[in-house]
Amino acid sequence: TNPTNMKAAVFVSLLALAAAAPRADKPASAELINDDRSQEGASYSTHVEIDNGIVISESADEDGVQGTYVFTAPNGETVEMRLVANENGAVFESPSGHLPVAPLPVQAIHPIPEHALEAIEFAAQQRAAGVEWDEQGFVIED
């Protein structure tokens, strides 16, 4: 085996591998199953279903917008998202548990020790009594 033959074999192998790879630029086709839309004044309603599992239902009126969106994740799980938007803002929910959840505050994981709570209470009482401290924590005497 000479180096030229080895390079040619590697090149042909890579070329065959590239030709056999799935093409990402060719989207999968999806067919519309249901498309119901209506609008009356400022209110509207939409319900769209696609054969790939996507379902979009949304409606709006003077009180706000509410909707449900369902799709299949790349891992095959069905993901459901709900939206409610009104004068108080927008809230997204995921009954299927796919939205990230903020961690619990430190106090919920590790409660504040009793002696620390007592010190905080004592400082609040001192402050209410008019006691003042300098930047190093010493009481300022008049």
KALIN-V471895 format. One line per field, one symbol per residue. ss: DSSP state (A for helix, B for strand, O for the rest). phi: phi as a letter, one per 30 degrees, with the letter a starting at -180 (. if undefined). burial: # if it has 9 or more other ideal C-beta (glycine too) atoms within 8 Angstrom, else .. A space follows every 50 residues. Layout:
ss->???
phi->???
burial->???
This chain:
ss->OOAAAAAAAAAAAAAAAAAAOOOOOOOOOOOBBBBBBBBBOOBBBBBBBB OOOOBBBBBBBOOBBBBBBBBBOOOOOBBBBBBBBBOOBBBBBOOOOOOO OOOOOAAAAOOOOAAAAAAAAAAAAAAAOOOOBOOOOOBOOO
phi->.cedddddddddddddddddddcddcdddbcdcbbcbbbbidcbbbbbbb ddjdbbbbbbbddkcbabbbacdedjddccbbbbbadcjcbcbbedicdd cddddedddbdddedddddddddddddddjdbbddcjdddcd
burial->.....#.........................#....#.....######## ..########...##########....########.......##...#.. ................#.........................
